[in-house]
Amino acid sequence: MLHVDSENVEIIPSRTHPDRGTVVARGETRNQRGEVCSDHQGLADRRGTEMSTASGWGRRTALTP
């Protein structure tokens, strides 16, 4: 069994487009014994209320500004 925690660490607004920006996210995966199996950090583009993949994130996720 795996448990995944993730959080948006920072949202950086675009200087030229007020409805866009960059999201810095961090995550950690633990096994059934609570041991860390994986930790990761990534960047994603933010457009309006949706977050699209930019580098290393394999899915689109709704993001509430």
C-alpha positions as CSV (number, residue, x, y, z in Angstrom):
1,M,0.0,0.0,0.0
2,L,1.3,3.5,-0.9
3,H,0.4,6.8,0.6
4,V,1.1,10.0,-1.4
5,D,1.2,13.5,0.1
6,S,1.7,16.6,-2.1
7,E,1.4,20.3,-1.7
8,N,1.7,23.4,-3.7
9,V,4.6,25.2,-2.3
10,E,4.4,28.4,-4.2
11,I,2.3,30.0,-7.0
12,I,4.3,32.6,-9.0
13,P,2.0,34.9,-11.0
14,S,3.0,35.8,-14.6
15,R,4.2,39.4,-15.0
16,T,2.6,39.7,-18.4
17,H,-0.5,37.6,-18.1
18,P,-2.6,38.0,-14.9
19,D,-4.5,34.7,-15.4
20,R,-1.3,32.7,-15.7
21,G,1.7,31.7,-13.7
22,T,3.9,28.9,-12.4
23,V,3.1,26.4,-9.6
24,V,5.9,24.8,-7.6
25,A,4.8,21.6,-6.0
26,R,6.4,19.0,-3.7
27,G,5.4,15.5,-3.0
28,E,6.3,12.4,-1.1
29,T,5.3,8.7,-1.4
30,R,5.5,6.3,1.6
31,N,5.0,2.6,1.8
32,Q,2.9,0.7,4.4
33,R,5.7,0.9,6.9
34,G,5.9,4.7,6.6
35,E,9.2,4.6,4.8
36,V,9.8,7.2,2.1
37,C,9.9,5.5,-1.3
38,S,10.0,8.6,-3.4
39,D,10.1,12.3,-3.0
40,H,9.6,14.7,-5.9
41,Q,9.4,18.4,-6.8
42,G,8.2,19.9,-10.0
43,L,6.9,22.9,-11.8
44,A,3.7,23.3,-13.7
45,D,2.1,26.1,-15.7
46,R,-1.0,27.7,-14.3
47,R,-3.6,29.0,-16.8
48,G,-6.8,30.4,-15.4
49,T,-8.3,27.7,-13.1
50,E,-6.4,24.8,-14.6
51,M,-2.9,23.5,-14.2
52,S,-1.3,22.0,-17.2
53,T,1.8,19.8,-17.3
54,A,5.1,21.6,-17.8
55,S,7.9,19.3,-16.6
56,G,7.5,15.8,-15.1
57,W,3.9,16.0,-14.1
58,G,1.9,13.4,-16.0
59,R,-1.7,14.6,-15.6
60,R,-3.9,17.7,-15.7
61,T,-5.4,18.8,-12.4
62,A,-7.9,21.5,-11.6
63,L,-6.3,24.2,-9.5
64,T,-8.3,26.8,-7.5
65,P,-6.5,30.1,-7.5
